[in-house]
Amino acid sequence: MLQQDLDGENDAIARYIARVGQAEELHMYHLAQQLRNILAVEQEHAMDLEQALGK
Ligand SMILES: [Fe+2]
């Protein structure tokens, strides 16, 4: 179950990274920054899960 949660977090992280790139391509820098903030939270979640899984 934790591994599934981690997989979900990693999927979300990959998607947010792609969205940040798209926002910057469109010169929507405020949106890109908001997405980065969300991305940082998702990365923290992934790190917490990795720690819980002993990785
Ligand atoms: Fe999350």
mmCIF file of the protein (N, C-alpha, C, O) and its ligand, coordinates in Angstrom:
data_MODEL
# 
_entry.id   MODEL 
# 
loop_
_entity.id 
_entity.type 
_entity.pdbx_number_of_molecules 
1 polymer     1 
2 non-polymer 1 
# 
_entity_poly.entity_id                      1 
_entity_poly.type                           'polypeptide(L)' 
_entity_poly.nstd_linkage                   no 
_entity_poly.nstd_monomer                   no 
_entity_poly.pdbx_seq_one_letter_code       MLQQDLDGENDAIARYIARVGQAEELHMYHLAQQLRNILAVEQEHAMDLEQALGK 
_entity_poly.pdbx_seq_one_letter_code_can   MLQQDLDGENDAIARYIARVGQAEELHMYHLAQQLRNILAVEQEHAMDLEQALGK 
_entity_poly.pdbx_strand_id                 A 
# 
loop_
_entity_poly_seq.entity_id 
_entity_poly_seq.num 
_entity_poly_seq.mon_id 
_entity_poly_seq.hetero 
1 1  MET n 
1 2  LEU n 
1 3  GLN n 
1 4  GLN n 
1 5  ASP n 
1 6  LEU n 
1 7  ASP n 
1 8  GLY n 
1 9  GLU n 
1 10 ASN n 
1 11 ASP n 
1 12 ALA n 
1 13 ILE n 
1 14 ALA n 
1 15 ARG n 
1 16 TYR n 
1 17 ILE n 
1 18 ALA n 
1 19 ARG n 
1 20 VAL n 
1 21 GLY n 
1 22 GLN n 
1 23 ALA n 
1 24 GLU n 
1 25 GLU n 
1 26 LEU n 
1 27 HIS n 
1 28 MET n 
1 29 TYR n 
1 30 HIS n 
1 31 LEU n 
1 32 ALA n 
1 33 GLN n 
1 34 GLN n 
1 35 LEU n 
1 36 ARG n 
1 37 ASN n 
1 38 ILE n 
1 39 LEU n 
1 40 ALA n 
1 41 VAL n 
1 42 GLU n 
1 43 GLN n 
1 44 GLU n 
1 45 HIS n 
1 46 ALA n 
1 47 MET n 
1 48 ASP n 
1 49 LEU n 
1 50 GLU n 
1 51 GLN n 
1 52 ALA n 
1 53 LEU n 
1 54 GLY n 
1 55 LYS n 
# 
loop_
_struct_asym.id 
_struct_asym.entity_id 
A 1 
B 2 
# 
loop_
_chem_comp.id 
_chem_comp.type 
_chem_comp.mon_nstd_flag 
ALA 'L-peptide linking' y 
ARG 'L-peptide linking' y 
ASN 'L-peptide linking' y 
ASP 'L-peptide linking' y 
GLN 'L-peptide linking' y 
GLU 'L-peptide linking' y 
GLY 'peptide linking'   y 
HIS 'L-peptide linking' y 
ILE 'L-peptide linking' y 
LEU 'L-peptide linking' y 
LIG non-polymer         . 
LYS 'L-peptide linking' y 
MET 'L-peptide linking' y 
TYR 'L-peptide linking' y 
VAL 'L-peptide linking' y 
# 
_pdbx_entity_nonpoly.entity_id   2 
_pdbx_entity_nonpoly.name        ? 
_pdbx_entity_nonpoly.comp_id     LIG 
# 
_pdbx_nonpoly_scheme.asym_id         B 
_pdbx_nonpoly_scheme.entity_id       2 
_pdbx_nonpoly_scheme.mon_id          LIG 
_pdbx_nonpoly_scheme.ndb_seq_num     1 
_pdbx_nonpoly_scheme.pdb_seq_num     101 
_pdbx_nonpoly_scheme.auth_seq_num    101 
_pdbx_nonpoly_scheme.pdb_mon_id      LIG 
_pdbx_nonpoly_scheme.auth_mon_id     LIG 
_pdbx_nonpoly_scheme.pdb_strand_id   A 
_pdbx_nonpoly_scheme.pdb_ins_code    . 
# 
loop_
_atom_site.group_PDB 
_atom_site.id 
_atom_site.type_symbol 
_atom_site.label_atom_id 
_atom_site.label_alt_id 
_atom_site.label_comp_id 
_atom_site.label_asym_id 
_atom_site.label_entity_id 
_atom_site.label_seq_id 
_atom_site.pdbx_PDB_ins_code 
_atom_site.Cartn_x 
_atom_site.Cartn_y 
_atom_site.Cartn_z 
_atom_site.occupancy 
_atom_site.B_iso_or_equiv 
_atom_site.pdbx_formal_charge 
_atom_site.auth_seq_id 
_atom_site.auth_comp_id 
_atom_site.auth_asym_id 
_atom_site.auth_atom_id 
_atom_site.pdbx_PDB_model_num 
ATOM   1   N  N  . MET A 1 1  ? 0.822  -1.205 0.000   1.00 0.00 ? 1   MET A N  1 
ATOM   2   C  CA . MET A 1 1  ? 0.000  0.000  0.000   1.00 0.00 ? 1   MET A CA 1 
ATOM   3   C  C  . MET A 1 1  ? 0.861  1.261  0.000   1.00 0.00 ? 1   MET A C  1 
ATOM   4   O  O  . MET A 1 1  ? 0.597  2.203  -0.748  1.00 0.00 ? 1   MET A O  1 
ATOM   5   N  N  . LEU A 1 2  ? 1.888  1.271  0.841   1.00 0.00 ? 2   LEU A N  1 
ATOM   6   C  CA . LEU A 1 2  ? 2.780  2.433  0.829   1.00 0.00 ? 2   LEU A CA 1 
ATOM   7   C  C  . LEU A 1 2  ? 3.476  2.569  -0.516  1.00 0.00 ? 2   LEU A C  1 
ATOM   8   O  O  . LEU A 1 2  ? 3.684  3.676  -1.012  1.00 0.00 ? 2   LEU A O  1 
ATOM   9   N  N  . GLN A 1 3  ? 3.839  1.418  -1.106  1.00 0.00 ? 3   GLN A N  1 
ATOM   10  C  CA . GLN A 1 3  ? 4.504  1.476  -2.412  1.00 0.00 ? 3   GLN A CA 1 
ATOM   11  C  C  . GLN A 1 3  ? 3.572  2.054  -3.471  1.00 0.00 ? 3   GLN A C  1 
ATOM   12  O  O  . GLN A 1 3  ? 4.007  2.809  -4.340  1.00 0.00 ? 3   GLN A O  1 
ATOM   13  N  N  . GLN A 1 4  ? 2.289  1.699  -3.400  1.00 0.00 ? 4   GLN A N  1 
ATOM   14  C  CA . GLN A 1 4  ? 1.322  2.266  -4.351  1.00 0.00 ? 4   GLN A CA 1 
ATOM   15  C  C  . GLN A 1 4  ? 1.206  3.774  -4.146  1.00 0.00 ? 4   GLN A C  1 
ATOM   16  O  O  . GLN A 1 4  ? 1.111  4.537  -5.108  1.00 0.00 ? 4   GLN A O  1 
ATOM   17  N  N  . ASP A 1 5  ? 1.214  4.191  -2.885  1.00 0.00 ? 5   ASP A N  1 
ATOM   18  C  CA . ASP A 1 5  ? 1.172  5.630  -2.601  1.00 0.00 ? 5   ASP A CA 1 
ATOM   19  C  C  . ASP A 1 5  ? 2.401  6.324  -3.178  1.00 0.00 ? 5   ASP A C  1 
ATOM   20  O  O  . ASP A 1 5  ? 2.300  7.400  -3.767  1.00 0.00 ? 5   ASP A O  1 
ATOM   21  N  N  . LEU A 1 6  ? 3.563  5.697  -3.003  1.00 0.00 ? 6   LEU A N  1 
ATOM   22  C  CA . LEU A 1 6  ? 4.797  6.279  -3.536  1.00 0.00 ? 6   LEU A CA 1 
ATOM   23  C  C  . LEU A 1 6  ? 4.745  6.354  -5.057  1.00 0.00 ? 6   LEU A C  1 
ATOM   24  O  O  . LEU A 1 6  ? 5.145  7.355  -5.652  1.00 0.00 ? 6   LEU A O  1 
ATOM   25  N  N  . ASP A 1 7  ? 4.252  5.294  -5.680  1.00 0.00 ? 7   ASP A N  1 
ATOM   26  C  CA . ASP A 1 7  ? 4.133  5.307  -7.139  1.00 0.00 ? 7   ASP A CA 1 
ATOM   27  C  C  . ASP A 1 7  ? 3.226  6.459  -7.590  1.00 0.00 ? 7   ASP A C  1 
ATOM   28  O  O  . ASP A 1 7  ? 3.503  7.130  -8.584  1.00 0.00 ? 7   ASP A O  1 
ATOM   29  N  N  . GLY A 1 8  ? 2.146  6.671  -6.845  1.00 0.00 ? 8   GLY A N  1 
ATOM   30  C  CA . GLY A 1 8  ? 1.241  7.771  -7.169  1.00 0.00 ? 8   GLY A CA 1 
ATOM   31  C  C  . GLY A 1 8  ? 1.901  9.129  -7.006  1.00 0.00 ? 8   GLY A C  1 
ATOM   32  O  O  . GLY A 1 8  ? 1.705  10.028 -7.824  1.00 0.00 ? 8   GLY A O  1 
ATOM   33  N  N  . GLU A 1 9  ? 2.678  9.271  -5.952  1.00 0.00 ? 9   GLU A N  1 
ATOM   34  C  CA . GLU A 1 9  ? 3.401  10.537 -5.743  1.00 0.00 ? 9   GLU A CA 1 
ATOM   35  C  C  . GLU A 1 9  ? 4.399  10.765 -6.876  1.00 0.00 ? 9   GLU A C  1 
ATOM   36  O  O  . GLU A 1 9  ? 4.505  11.873 -7.401  1.00 0.00 ? 9   GLU A O  1 
ATOM   37  N  N  . ASN A 1 10 ? 5.125  9.718  -7.248  1.00 0.00 ? 10  ASN A N  1 
ATOM   38  C  CA . ASN A 1 10 ? 6.110  9.877  -8.318  1.00 0.00 ? 10  ASN A CA 1 
ATOM   39  C  C  . ASN A 1 10 ? 5.445  10.191 -9.650  1.00 0.00 ? 10  ASN A C  1 
ATOM   40  O  O  . ASN A 1 10 ? 5.996  10.941 -10.457 1.00 0.00 ? 10  ASN A O  1 
ATOM   41  N  N  . ASP A 1 11 ? 4.281  9.633  -9.885  1.00 0.00 ? 11  ASP A N  1 
ATOM   42  C  CA . ASP A 1 11 ? 3.532  9.956  -11.103 1.00 0.00 ? 11  ASP A CA 1 
ATOM   43  C  C  . ASP A 1 11 ? 3.117  11.427 -11.084 1.00 0.00 ? 11  ASP A C  1 
ATOM   44  O  O  . ASP A 1 11 ? 3.242  12.131 -12.087 1.00 0.00 ? 11  ASP A O  1 
ATOM   45  N  N  . ALA A 1 12 ? 2.623  11.881 -9.932  1.00 0.00 ? 12  ALA A N  1 
ATOM   46  C  CA . ALA A 1 12 ? 2.218  13.286 -9.814  1.00 0.00 ? 12  ALA A CA 1 
ATOM   47  C  C  . ALA A 1 12 ? 3.414  14.208 -10.006 1.00 0.00 ? 12  ALA A C  1 
ATOM   48  O  O  . ALA A 1 12 ? 3.307  15.241 -10.667 1.00 0.00 ? 12  ALA A O  1 
ATOM   49  N  N  . ILE A 1 13 ? 4.555  13.835 -9.429  1.00 0.00 ? 13  ILE A N  1 
ATOM   50  C  CA . ILE A 1 13 ? 5.766  14.653 -9.565  1.00 0.00 ? 13  ILE A CA 1 
ATOM   51  C  C  . ILE A 1 13 ? 6.154  14.804 -11.032 1.00 0.00 ? 13  ILE A C  1 
ATOM   52  O  O  . ILE A 1 13 ? 6.453  15.906 -11.492 1.00 0.00 ? 13  ILE A O  1 
ATOM   53  N  N  . ALA A 1 14 ? 6.146  13.696 -11.758 1.00 0.00 ? 14  ALA A N  1 
ATOM   54  C  CA . ALA A 1 14 ? 6.493  13.753 -13.184 1.00 0.00 ? 14  ALA A CA 1 
ATOM   55  C  C  . ALA A 1 14 ? 5.521  14.657 -13.946 1.00 0.00 ? 14  ALA A C  1 
ATOM   56  O  O  . ALA A 1 14 ? 5.925  15.410 -14.833 1.00 0.00 ? 14  ALA A O  1 
ATOM   57  N  N  . ARG A 1 15 ? 4.254  14.575 -13.597 1.00 0.00 ? 15  ARG A N  1 
ATOM   58  C  CA . ARG A 1 15 ? 3.254  15.407 -14.272 1.00 0.00 ? 15  ARG A CA 1 
ATOM   59  C  C  . ARG A 1 15 ? 3.432  16.884 -13.930 1.00 0.00 ? 15  ARG A C  1 
ATOM   60  O  O  . ARG A 1 15 ? 3.301  17.738 -14.807 1.00 0.00 ? 15  ARG A O  1 
ATOM   61  N  N  . TYR A 1 16 ? 3.730  17.196 -12.668 1.00 0.00 ? 16  TYR A N  1 
ATOM   62  C  CA . TYR A 1 16 ? 3.935  18.598 -12.294 1.00 0.00 ? 16  TYR A CA 1 
ATOM   63  C  C  . TYR A 1 16 ? 5.177  19.165 -12.966 1.00 0.00 ? 16  TYR A C  1 
ATOM   64  O  O  . TYR A 1 16 ? 5.190  20.324 -13.381 1.00 0.00 ? 16  TYR A O  1 
ATOM   65  N  N  . ILE A 1 17 ? 6.223  18.344 -13.073 1.00 0.00 ? 17  ILE A N  1 
ATOM   66  C  CA . ILE A 1 17 ? 7.426  18.815 -13.768 1.00 0.00 ? 17  ILE A CA 1 
ATOM   67  C  C  . ILE A 1 17 ? 7.091  19.178 -15.205 1.00 0.00 ? 17  ILE A C  1 
ATOM   68  O  O  . ILE A 1 17 ? 7.544  20.206 -15.708 1.00 0.00 ? 17  ILE A O  1 
ATOM   69  N  N  . ALA A 1 18 ? 6.303  18.344 -15.867 1.00 0.00 ? 18  ALA A N  1 
ATOM   70  C  CA . ALA A 1 18 ? 5.904  18.631 -17.249 1.00 0.00 ? 18  ALA A CA 1 
ATOM   71  C  C  . ALA A 1 18 ? 5.071  19.912 -17.326 1.00 0.00 ? 18  ALA A C  1 
ATOM   72  O  O  . ALA A 1 18 ? 5.248  20.722 -18.237 1.00 0.00 ? 18  ALA A O  1 
ATOM   73  N  N  . ARG A 1 19 ? 4.157  20.088 -16.359 1.00 0.00 ? 19  ARG A N  1 
ATOM   74  C  CA . ARG A 1 19 ? 3.295  21.283 -16.364 1.00 0.00 ? 19  ARG A CA 1 
ATOM   75  C  C  . ARG A 1 19 ? 4.107  22.552 -16.112 1.00 0.00 ? 19  ARG A C  1 
ATOM   76  O  O  . ARG A 1 19 ? 3.814  23.596 -16.694 1.00 0.00 ? 19  ARG A O  1 
ATOM   77  N  N  . VAL A 1 20 ? 5.125  22.473 -15.253 1.00 0.00 ? 20  VAL A N  1 
ATOM   78  C  CA . VAL A 1 20 ? 5.989  23.642 -15.018 1.00 0.00 ? 20  VAL A CA 1 
ATOM   79  C  C  . VAL A 1 20 ? 6.653  24.048 -16.333 1.00 0.00 ? 20  VAL A C  1 
ATOM   80  O  O  . VAL A 1 20 ? 6.698  25.228 -16.679 1.00 0.00 ? 20  VAL A O  1 
ATOM   81  N  N  . GLY A 1 21 ? 7.161  23.061 -17.055 1.00 0.00 ? 21  GLY A N  1 
ATOM   82  C  CA . GLY A 1 21 ? 7.805  23.363 -18.337 1.00 0.00 ? 21  GLY A CA 1 
ATOM   83  C  C  . GLY A 1 21 ? 6.837  23.993 -19.321 1.00 0.00 ? 21  GLY A C  1 
ATOM   84  O  O  . GLY A 1 21 ? 7.191  24.935 -20.030 1.00 0.00 ? 21  GLY A O  1 
ATOM   85  N  N  . GLN A 1 22 ? 5.627  23.481 -19.366 1.00 0.00 ? 22  GLN A N  1 
ATOM   86  C  CA . GLN A 1 22 ? 4.619  24.037 -20.278 1.00 0.00 ? 22  GLN A CA 1 
ATOM   87  C  C  . GLN A 1 22 ? 4.257  25.461 -19.888 1.00 0.00 ? 22  GLN A C  1 
ATOM   88  O  O  . GLN A 1 22 ? 4.115  26.327 -20.752 1.00 0.00 ? 22  GLN A O  1 
ATOM   89  N  N  . ALA A 1 23 ? 4.107  25.708 -18.589 1.00 0.00 ? 23  ALA A N  1 
ATOM   90  C  CA . ALA A 1 23 ? 3.759  27.065 -18.135 1.00 0.00 ? 23  ALA A CA 1 
ATOM   91  C  C  . ALA A 1 23 ? 4.867  28.052 -18.508 1.00 0.00 ? 23  ALA A C  1 
ATOM   92  O  O  . ALA A 1 23 ? 4.589  29.182 -18.910 1.00 0.00 ? 23  ALA A O  1 
ATOM   93  N  N  . GLU A 1 24 ? 6.124  27.620 -18.372 1.00 0.00 ? 24  GLU A N  1 
ATOM   94  C  CA . GLU A 1 24 ? 7.223  28.521 -18.726 1.00 0.00 ? 24  GLU A CA 1 
ATOM   95  C  C  . GLU A 1 24 ? 7.283  28.760 -20.220 1.00 0.00 ? 24  GLU A C  1 
ATOM   96  O  O  . GLU A 1 24 ? 7.583  29.868 -20.663 1.00 0.00 ? 24  GLU A O  1 
ATOM   97  N  N  . GLU A 1 25 ? 7.001  27.727 -21.000 1.00 0.00 ? 25  GLU A N  1 
ATOM   98  C  CA . GLU A 1 25 ? 6.983  27.908 -22.459 1.00 0.00 ? 25  GLU A CA 1 
ATOM   99  C  C  . GLU A 1 25 ? 5.949  28.954 -22.869 1.00 0.00 ? 25  GLU A C  1 
ATOM   100 O  O  . GLU A 1 25 ? 6.118  29.672 -23.854 1.00 0.00 ? 25  GLU A O  1 
ATOM   101 N  N  . LEU A 1 26 ? 4.872  29.018 -22.081 1.00 0.00 ? 26  LEU A N  1 
ATOM   102 C  CA . LEU A 1 26 ? 3.798  29.987 -22.361 1.00 0.00 ? 26  LEU A CA 1 
ATOM   103 C  C  . LEU A 1 26 ? 4.035  31.310 -21.644 1.00 0.00 ? 26  LEU A C  1 
ATOM   104 O  O  . LEU A 1 26 ? 3.175  32.190 -21.663 1.00 0.00 ? 26  LEU A O  1 
ATOM   105 N  N  . HIS A 1 27 ? 5.220  31.456 -21.000 1.00 0.00 ? 27  HIS A N  1 
ATOM   106 C  CA . HIS A 1 27 ? 5.578  32.671 -20.257 1.00 0.00 ? 27  HIS A CA 1 
ATOM   107 C  C  . HIS A 1 27 ? 4.591  32.952 -19.127 1.00 0.00 ? 27  HIS A C  1 
ATOM   108 O  O  . HIS A 1 27 ? 4.355  34.106 -18.771 1.00 0.00 ? 27  HIS A O  1 
ATOM   109 N  N  . MET A 1 28 ? 4.021  31.896 -18.573 1.00 0.00 ? 28  MET A N  1 
ATOM   110 C  CA . MET A 1 28 ? 3.101  32.038 -17.434 1.00 0.00 ? 28  MET A CA 1 
ATOM   111 C  C  . MET A 1 28 ? 3.895  31.727 -16.169 1.00 0.00 ? 28  MET A C  1 
ATOM   112 O  O  . MET A 1 28 ? 3.737  30.675 -15.549 1.00 0.00 ? 28  MET A O  1 
ATOM   113 N  N  . TYR A 1 29 ? 4.760  32.684 -15.806 1.00 0.00 ? 29  TYR A N  1 
ATOM   114 C  CA . TYR A 1 29 ? 5.728  32.436 -14.736 1.00 0.00 ? 29  TYR A CA 1 
ATOM   115 C  C  . TYR A 1 29 ? 5.073  32.351 -13.354 1.00 0.00 ? 29  TYR A C  1 
ATOM   116 O  O  . TYR A 1 29 ? 5.545  31.611 -12.491 1.00 0.00 ? 29  TYR A O  1 
ATOM   117 N  N  . HIS A 1 30 ? 4.018  33.084 -13.147 1.00 0.00 ? 30  HIS A N  1 
ATOM   118 C  CA . HIS A 1 30 ? 3.320  32.986 -11.860 1.00 0.00 ? 30  HIS A CA 1 
ATOM   119 C  C  . HIS A 1 30 ? 2.715  31.589 -11.688 1.00 0.00 ? 30  HIS A C  1 
ATOM   120 O  O  . HIS A 1 30 ? 2.805  30.987 -10.618 1.00 0.00 ? 30  HIS A O  1 
ATOM   121 N  N  . LEU A 1 31 ? 2.105  31.092 -12.751 1.00 0.00 ? 31  LEU A N  1 
ATOM   122 C  CA . LEU A 1 31 ? 1.559  29.736 -12.705 1.00 0.00 ? 31  LEU A CA 1 
ATOM   123 C  C  . LEU A 1 31 ? 2.682  28.717 -12.492 1.00 0.00 ? 31  LEU A C  1 
ATOM   124 O  O  . LEU A 1 31 ? 2.540  27.777 -11.711 1.00 0.00 ? 31  LEU A O  1 
ATOM   125 N  N  . ALA A 1 32 ? 3.794  28.916 -13.195 1.00 0.00 ? 32  ALA A N  1 
ATOM   126 C  CA . ALA A 1 32 ? 4.929  27.993 -13.042 1.00 0.00 ? 32  ALA A CA 1 
ATOM   127 C  C  . ALA A 1 32 ? 5.401  27.963 -11.589 1.00 0.00 ? 32  ALA A C  1 
ATOM   128 O  O  . ALA A 1 32 ? 5.728  26.900 -11.062 1.00 0.00 ? 32  ALA A O  1 
ATOM   129 N  N  . GLN A 1 33 ? 5.435  29.122 -10.948 1.00 0.00 ? 33  GLN A N  1 
ATOM   130 C  CA . GLN A 1 33 ? 5.875  29.168 -9.551  1.00 0.00 ? 33  GLN A CA 1 
ATOM   131 C  C  . GLN A 1 33 ? 4.885  28.464 -8.636  1.00 0.00 ? 33  GLN A C  1 
ATOM   132 O  O  . GLN A 1 33 ? 5.281  27.748 -7.717  1.00 0.00 ? 33  GLN A O  1 
ATOM   133 N  N  . GLN A 1 34 ? 3.611  28.667 -8.888  1.00 0.00 ? 34  GLN A N  1 
ATOM   134 C  CA . GLN A 1 34 ? 2.592  27.972 -8.083  1.00 0.00 ? 34  GLN A CA 1 
ATOM   135 C  C  . GLN A 1 34 ? 2.732  26.463 -8.245  1.00 0.00 ? 34  GLN A C  1 
ATOM   136 O  O  . GLN A 1 34 ? 2.621  25.713 -7.275  1.00 0.00 ? 34  GLN A O  1 
ATOM   137 N  N  . LEU A 1 35 ? 2.973  26.031 -9.464  1.00 0.00 ? 35  LEU A N  1 
ATOM   138 C  CA . LEU A 1 35 ? 3.148  24.598 -9.712  1.00 0.00 ? 35  LEU A CA 1 
ATOM   139 C  C  . LEU A 1 35 ? 4.401  24.078 -9.014  1.00 0.00 ? 35  LEU A C  1 
ATOM   140 O  O  . LEU A 1 35 ? 4.407  22.963 -8.492  1.00 0.00 ? 35  LEU A O  1 
ATOM   141 N  N  . ARG A 1 36 ? 5.466  24.890 -9.003  1.00 0.00 ? 36  ARG A N  1 
ATOM   142 C  CA . ARG A 1 36 ? 6.691  24.485 -8.289  1.00 0.00 ? 36  ARG A CA 1 
ATOM   143 C  C  . ARG A 1 36 ? 6.420  24.302 -6.802  1.00 0.00 ? 36  ARG A C  1 
ATOM   144 O  O  . ARG A 1 36 ? 6.935  23.372 -6.181  1.00 0.00 ? 36  ARG A O  1 
ATOM   145 N  N  . ASN A 1 37 ? 5.615  25.185 -6.238  1.00 0.00 ? 37  ASN A N  1 
ATOM   146 C  CA . ASN A 1 37 ? 5.293  25.058 -4.814  1.00 0.00 ? 37  ASN A CA 1 
ATOM   147 C  C  . ASN A 1 37 ? 4.559  23.745 -4.541  1.00 0.00 ? 37  ASN A C  1 
ATOM   148 O  O  . ASN A 1 37 ? 4.849  23.054 -3.565  1.00 0.00 ? 37  ASN A O  1 
ATOM   149 N  N  . ILE A 1 38 ? 3.615  23.414 -5.404  1.00 0.00 ? 38  ILE A N  1 
ATOM   150 C  CA . ILE A 1 38 ? 2.891  22.147 -5.261  1.00 0.00 ? 38  ILE A CA 1 
ATOM   151 C  C  . ILE A 1 38 ? 3.857  20.984 -5.457  1.00 0.00 ? 38  ILE A C  1 
ATOM   152 O  O  . ILE A 1 38 ? 3.811  20.000 -4.719  1.00 0.00 ? 38  ILE A O  1 
ATOM   153 N  N  . LEU A 1 39 ? 4.724  21.101 -6.447  1.00 0.00 ? 39  LEU A N  1 
ATOM   154 C  CA . LEU A 1 39 ? 5.722  20.063 -6.730  1.00 0.00 ? 39  LEU A CA 1 
ATOM   155 C  C  . LEU A 1 39 ? 6.599  19.795 -5.509  1.00 0.00 ? 39  LEU A C  1 
ATOM   156 O  O  . LEU A 1 39 ? 6.899  18.645 -5.187  1.00 0.00 ? 39  LEU A O  1 
ATOM   157 N  N  . ALA A 1 40 ? 7.001  20.865 -4.840  1.00 0.00 ? 40  ALA A N  1 
ATOM   158 C  CA . ALA A 1 40 ? 7.855  20.708 -3.649  1.00 0.00 ? 40  ALA A CA 1 
ATOM   159 C  C  . ALA A 1 40 ? 7.129  19.914 -2.563  1.00 0.00 ? 40  ALA A C  1 
ATOM   160 O  O  . ALA A 1 40 ? 7.735  19.081 -1.888  1.00 0.00 ? 40  ALA A O  1 
ATOM   161 N  N  . VAL A 1 41 ? 5.836  20.175 -2.396  1.00 0.00 ? 41  VAL A N  1 
ATOM   162 C  CA . VAL A 1 41 ? 5.057  19.435 -1.395  1.00 0.00 ? 41  VAL A CA 1 
ATOM   163 C  C  . VAL A 1 41 ? 4.965  17.963 -1.782  1.00 0.00 ? 41  VAL A C  1 
ATOM   164 O  O  . VAL A 1 41 ? 5.107  17.080 -0.936  1.00 0.00 ? 41  VAL A O  1 
ATOM   165 N  N  . GLU A 1 42 ? 4.728  17.709 -3.058  1.00 0.00 ? 42  GLU A N  1 
ATOM   166 C  CA . GLU A 1 42 ? 4.630  16.320 -3.519  1.00 0.00 ? 42  GLU A CA 1 
ATOM   167 C  C  . GLU A 1 42 ? 5.965  15.585 -3.339  1.00 0.00 ? 42  GLU A C  1 
ATOM   168 O  O  . GLU A 1 42 ? 5.991  14.402 -2.999  1.00 0.00 ? 42  GLU A O  1 
ATOM   169 N  N  . GLN A 1 43 ? 7.055  16.294 -3.567  1.00 0.00 ? 43  GLN A N  1 
ATOM   170 C  CA . GLN A 1 43 ? 8.371  15.677 -3.367  1.00 0.00 ? 43  GLN A CA 1 
ATOM   171 C  C  . GLN A 1 43 ? 8.603  15.350 -1.890  1.00 0.00 ? 43  GLN A C  1 
ATOM   172 O  O  . GLN A 1 43 ? 9.217  14.335 -1.561  1.00 0.00 ? 43  GLN A O  1 
ATOM   173 N  N  . GLU A 1 44 ? 8.110  16.211 -1.014  1.00 0.00 ? 44  GLU A N  1 
ATOM   174 C  CA . GLU A 1 44 ? 8.214  15.905 0.422   1.00 0.00 ? 44  GLU A CA 1 
ATOM   175 C  C  . GLU A 1 44 ? 7.413  14.650 0.760   1.00 0.00 ? 44  GLU A C  1 
ATOM   176 O  O  . GLU A 1 44 ? 7.861  13.800 1.530   1.00 0.00 ? 44  GLU A O  1 
ATOM   177 N  N  . HIS A 1 45 ? 6.226  14.549 0.174   1.00 0.00 ? 45  HIS A N  1 
ATOM   178 C  CA . HIS A 1 45 ? 5.410  13.349 0.403   1.00 0.00 ? 45  HIS A CA 1 
ATOM   179 C  C  . HIS A 1 45 ? 6.165  12.102 -0.048  1.00 0.00 ? 45  HIS A C  1 
ATOM   180 O  O  . HIS A 1 45 ? 6.192  11.094 0.658   1.00 0.00 ? 45  HIS A O  1 
ATOM   181 N  N  . ALA A 1 46 ? 6.781  12.179 -1.234  1.00 0.00 ? 46  ALA A N  1 
ATOM   182 C  CA . ALA A 1 46 ? 7.516  11.024 -1.766  1.00 0.00 ? 46  ALA A CA 1 
ATOM   183 C  C  . ALA A 1 46 ? 8.681  10.664 -0.840  1.00 0.00 ? 46  ALA A C  1 
ATOM   184 O  O  . ALA A 1 46 ? 8.937  9.487  -0.582  1.00 0.00 ? 46  ALA A O  1 
ATOM   185 N  N  . MET A 1 47 ? 9.380  11.681 -0.344  1.00 0.00 ? 47  MET A N  1 
ATOM   186 C  CA . MET A 1 47 ? 10.518 11.409 0.552   1.00 0.00 ? 47  MET A CA 1 
ATOM   187 C  C  . MET A 1 47 ? 10.038 10.756 1.845   1.00 0.00 ? 47  MET A C  1 
ATOM   188 O  O  . MET A 1 47 ? 10.676 9.839  2.361   1.00 0.00 ? 47  MET A O  1 
ATOM   189 N  N  . ASP A 1 48 ? 8.900  11.239 2.365   1.00 0.00 ? 48  ASP A N  1 
ATOM   190 C  CA . ASP A 1 48 ? 8.343  10.633 3.587   1.00 0.00 ? 48  ASP A CA 1 
ATOM   191 C  C  . ASP A 1 48 ? 7.995  9.164  3.351   1.00 0.00 ? 48  ASP A C  1 
ATOM   192 O  O  . ASP A 1 48 ? 8.278  8.310  4.192   1.00 0.00 ? 48  ASP A O  1 
ATOM   193 N  N  . LEU A 1 49 ? 7.387  8.880  2.215   1.00 0.00 ? 49  LEU A N  1 
ATOM   194 C  CA . LEU A 1 49 ? 7.006  7.493  1.907   1.00 0.00 ? 49  LEU A CA 1 
ATOM   195 C  C  . LEU A 1 49 ? 8.240  6.615  1.704   1.00 0.00 ? 49  LEU A C  1 
ATOM   196 O  O  . LEU A 1 49 ? 8.275  5.470  2.155   1.00 0.00 ? 49  LEU A O  1 
ATOM   197 N  N  . GLU A 1 50 ? 9.258  7.160  1.019   1.00 0.00 ? 50  GLU A N  1 
ATOM   198 C  CA . GLU A 1 50 ? 10.495 6.403  0.830   1.00 0.00 ? 50  GLU A CA 1 
ATOM   199 C  C  . GLU A 1 50 ? 11.113 6.058  2.186   1.00 0.00 ? 50  GLU A C  1 
ATOM   200 O  O  . GLU A 1 50 ? 11.605 4.950  2.399   1.00 0.00 ? 50  GLU A O  1 
ATOM   201 N  N  . GLN A 1 51 ? 11.073 7.027  3.088   1.00 0.00 ? 51  GLN A N  1 
ATOM   202 C  CA . GLN A 1 51 ? 11.624 6.777  4.427   1.00 0.00 ? 51  GLN A CA 1 
ATOM   203 C  C  . GLN A 1 51 ? 10.818 5.715  5.149   1.00 0.00 ? 51  GLN A C  1 
ATOM   204 O  O  . GLN A 1 51 ? 11.384 4.842  5.807   1.00 0.00 ? 51  GLN A O  1 
ATOM   205 N  N  . ALA A 1 52 ? 9.496  5.783  5.031   1.00 0.00 ? 52  ALA A N  1 
ATOM   206 C  CA . ALA A 1 52 ? 8.635  4.791  5.678   1.00 0.00 ? 52  ALA A CA 1 
ATOM   207 C  C  . ALA A 1 52 ? 8.866  3.392  5.110   1.00 0.00 ? 52  ALA A C  1 
ATOM   208 O  O  . ALA A 1 52 ? 8.712  2.390  5.807   1.00 0.00 ? 52  ALA A O  1 
ATOM   209 N  N  . LEU A 1 53 ? 9.240  3.346  3.829   1.00 0.00 ? 53  LEU A N  1 
ATOM   210 C  CA . LEU A 1 53 ? 9.511  2.070  3.177   1.00 0.00 ? 53  LEU A CA 1 
ATOM   211 C  C  . LEU A 1 53 ? 10.950 1.609  3.387   1.00 0.00 ? 53  LEU A C  1 
ATOM   212 O  O  . LEU A 1 53 ? 11.331 0.528  2.937   1.00 0.00 ? 53  LEU A O  1 
ATOM   213 N  N  . GLY A 1 54 ? 11.742 2.420  4.065   1.00 0.00 ? 54  GLY A N  1 
ATOM   214 C  CA . GLY A 1 54 ? 13.127 2.050  4.325   1.00 0.00 ? 54  GLY A CA 1 
ATOM   215 C  C  . GLY A 1 54 ? 14.033 2.197  3.127   1.00 0.00 ? 54  GLY A C  1 
ATOM   216 O  O  . GLY A 1 54 ? 15.055 1.519  3.026   1.00 0.00 ? 54  GLY A O  1 
ATOM   217 N  N  . LYS A 1 55 ? 13.659 3.091  2.210   1.00 0.00 ? 55  LYS A N  1 
ATOM   218 C  CA . LYS A 1 55 ? 14.489 3.304  0.993   1.00 0.00 ? 55  LYS A CA 1 
ATOM   219 C  C  . LYS A 1 55 ? 15.480 4.438  1.182   1.00 0.00 ? 55  LYS A C  1 
ATOM   220 O  O  . LYS A 1 55 ? 16.245 4.747  0.269   1.00 0.00 ? 55  LYS A O  1 
HETATM 221 FE FE . LIG B 2 .  ? 1.095  14.034 -2.289  1.00 0.00 2 101 LIG A FE 1 
# 
